């Protein structure tokens, strides 16, 4: 076999060309600064929190009533160290980015990590209601075990419950890293700023998008492909996006949103007990106990065999059971 000629003498020129872009396109560089939060450490933190939130399902599984305090205690000490470091790096980076260094980032990070850990019992209570909602809302679910192990909707909401608490505690950057890890794993994109009530169930889930200022009540069920988004992005006199306004809808208690529904706008409220049908596009509020659906499009079914003419398809029954 012939020996291929070396091309490595070209590599110094390629390297020099790449390095030159670090000064020319510096907005996407992070050089000469303290380290940013580590994505690997964030994944480690989420894995450790799953072990604490769902003991016996993830990580170490040899838990008994006699040894659980020891094992969970060991995990909490580890989580406290890793989480405090990642919060510290997030806060320090934000201080330097905004040129407002306070001088006590390390103490603030340590206090914030402890406050987050204090909130774990409340997160577990919310997740227990979410698991129950999934079991009650999906006839295909055989057990809680199946839901905890395999439902992408529960995985996404678990990470969201964690990230949202950090968001509420004003931790920069870290909650977004967490939400994007869940997004990549499940196809479900929930901004950590979104407020989600108890007993939340996302069925199937792929393609669900829930924006930052969304407010979701209790016992809400969402199917795949639902978007809770912004209607527009207002700008100031300099043409910059205005941030911090309510841009996403409010979904009240006991609402069901079927697949492909798109609901937009900060002033849009879906009233309690309403059902929004598949592929509906809504940019205005609807009152409580509404049913919103697209009118029958009048499909035509044609016979593929030559000489056969098309005939209208039979209309499906209406939700009230009448044809």
N, C-alpha and C positions, 0 to 999 in steps of 0.2 A: 504494500500500500504506500502510495507516494506521501511524503511528508508535506503538509500544507505550509506555505510560506507564512512567516510571522508578520503580523500587522501591528504589533505592540509599539513600534516606533511612532505610530500615529497617536497613541494615547496621551502623551504629554500635551499635544495641541488641543485635544478634545477636553482634557481636564482644565486647561487654562481658559478655554472658551466658556465652560460651565461656571468656573469660579468667578469670571468677570461679571456674570449676570447677578452675583450676590450683591454687588454694589449698584448695578443698574436697575434691578428689580427687587429692591430691598423690602418692599411691603410684605413679602411672604417669607422673609428670613427671620430667624430668632438667634442672632449671633451676639456673643459677648455679654449675655445676660444670665441671671440665675436660671436654674432649670425650671421648666414648666411642669405642671402635673403630668404624671406618667399614665398613659393609657393602660399599660400592663398592671400598674398598681391599682387603678380604678376597677379593672376586671377582677383582680384579686379581692378587692373590697366588696364588690357585689357578690362574688362567690361566698365569701365569709358571711355576709349578711343573709344570704339564702339559707345557709346552714343554721343560723340563729332563728330566722323567721319560720323555717319549716324543718325543725329538728327531726333527724331520722331519714330525711329524703335526699339531702345533698351533703357532700363532704363525708365526714365521719358518720357512720350509721349505727355504731354499736352503743346507742344510748339506752339507758335504763333509768327508772326513777331514782336509783341509788347514785348513779354516776353523772347524771346530766348537769348538775350544778358545777361539777369540776370541769367537764368538757366545755360547756358554754362559757364558763368563767375564763378559761384559757383562751377561747376564741375572742371574747370581748376585749381582753387585754391586747391581743394582737390587732384587732380592728381599731382600737383606740389609737394605737401608735401609728398605723398606716393612714388612717383617716385624718388624724391631726396633721400629719406631714403633708398630705395632699391638699387639705384645706389651707394650710400655711402657704404652700407654693401658689395656690390659686389667688389668695388674698394679696400676697406680695406682688405677684405679677400685675394684678389690677391696680394696686397702689402706684407701681412704677409706670404703668401704662398711662394713668391719669395724672401722674406727677403729684400725688397726694400722700406720700409715705407718712404713716402715722407713728412708726417706731415701736409699736406693740403688736405687730402681726402675729408673732409666735404665741403670745398669750391669748389673743383673740381666737386663733385657730384651736388651741387646746380647749378653751371654754366652749367653742362651738361644737367640737367633736363630742364633748361630754353631754352637751344639751341634746345633740342628735341621738346619742345612745339612750338618753332618758326617754326618748319618744318611741323607742322600739315597741314597748307594750301596746301603745296606741296603733302603731302600724300593723301589728299582728291582729288586732281586733278588726281593723278595716279589711285586711286580707282574708280573714276567716269569713267575713260577710261576702267578699267577692267570690270565694270558692263556692260558698253556698248558692250564690246567685247563678254561677255557671252550672252547677248541678241541677238547680230548679229550672233553668232556662233552656237546657239542651237535653232532649230525650235520648241522644246518643251517648251521653255520659254514663258510664257504669259505676263510677266510684269517685270519691275525692282524690284518691291516689292517681287515677288517670288524669284528672284535671291538673293537679300540682305538677306531675311529671311532664305532661305533654301538651298542654294548651298554650298556644302562643299568646292568646289574649291575656292569660293570667301572668305569663312571663313579663309581658309589656307593662301591665298595671303594677306588678310587684316592683319593677325598677322605677316606675313613675312615683309610687308611694314613697320610695326612698329619696329620689331626686327632688320631689316636691318639698319635702321637709328641709332639705338643704337649701332649696330656692327660698323658702320662707325665712330661713336663717341668714339670708343675704350672702350666701357663699357664691362667688363668681365662678364661671367657667366649668367647675366640676359637675354641676347638675346637667349641663348640656352635653358633656362628654358621656355621662351615664345614659341619657336619653337616646343619644345616637348609637351607643352600643346596643341598646334594646331594639332600636329601629333596624339596625343592620341584621340582627338575629331573627326578628319576627316580621319585618315589613310593616310594623305599626309605629307611627310617628306621633308621639305625645309630647308636646312641649312641657318642660318641668313646671312652668308657671300656671298651667291649667289647673283649675280647682275641680276635683272629682269627688262626688259624694259616695256614700256607702252602697254596697251591693251592686257594683258596676260590672257588667259582663260584655265583653267583646267576643262575638261568635265568629269563628274563622279568622277574621281580622286583617288579612293582607290588604294593604292599600289604605287603611284608616289613617286619617290625618286630623289631629286635634291641636288647634292653635293656642298660643300663649295665654290669651285673655278669655278663653272659653270657661264657662261655668256650667258644670253638670250636676244635677241633683241626685237624689237617691233612687235606686232600683231602675236605673237606665240600662237599656240593652241596645247595642250597636252591632250591625253586621259589617261584612267586608266592604271596602271601597267607600265608606262614608267619609265626607270631608266636612269639618267644622272650621271654616276658614274666614278670612277677611274679605270684605266686599271691595275695598279700595285701600290705597296707601297714601294718606294725605301728606303733603310736603309743606315746609315753612317757606318764608320769603327768599331763602337762599337755595331752595330746591332740595333741601335735605329732608329725609323721611322724619316725620314726627313720631317719636316713640313714647310708649307708656300709656297710650289711650286704649280704651276698650274697643277692640277691633273684631272680636270673634263672638259667636252667639252664646245665648244662655239656654240651656236645656233643663227644663224643670223635672220634677219627680215623675217616675213611672212612665217615661217616654220610650218608645221603640223606634229606632231608625233603621230601615231596611237597606239592603245593599245598594251602593251607588248613590245614595242620597247626598246632596250637596246643600249645606246650609251656611249662609254667609252673612257677615255684618255684626257689628257690636251692638246694634239696637234690635237685632232679631231675637225674639223670645219664642221658644216652642213651649206652649202651655202644658201644664201638668196632665198626664194621662193620654197624651196625643200619640198617634201613630203616623209616621211619615213613610210613604211607600218607596219602593225601589226606583232609583234614577230621578227622583223629584229634585228640582232646583228651586230653592227658597231663598229670597232676600228680604222677606218681611215676616212679621210675627204672625202666629196663629193662636187662637184662644185654646183654653183647656179642653181636653177630650175631643180634639179635632182628628179627623182622618183625612190625610192629604195624599192624593195619588194622581198619576198621569192617566188621562182618559184613554180608553181602549183605542190603540192606533189603527185598528181595522186591518189586520194582516190578511194577505192573500196567499192561499196555498195552491200551487200549480202542480199538475201531474207532469212528470218529466217525460212520459212516453209521448211519442209524436202523435199529433192529432187531437190531443186532449186539451181542452181549454181550462183556464184558471177558474177557480171558484173561491168565494170568500170563506175564510176560516171561521169556524164556530167561535162565538164570543165566549170567553171564560165566565164563570159565575161571578157576580158581584160579591163584595164582602158580606152583604146581608143574606147571601144565599139565593137571591133571585137572579134569574138570567138576564 
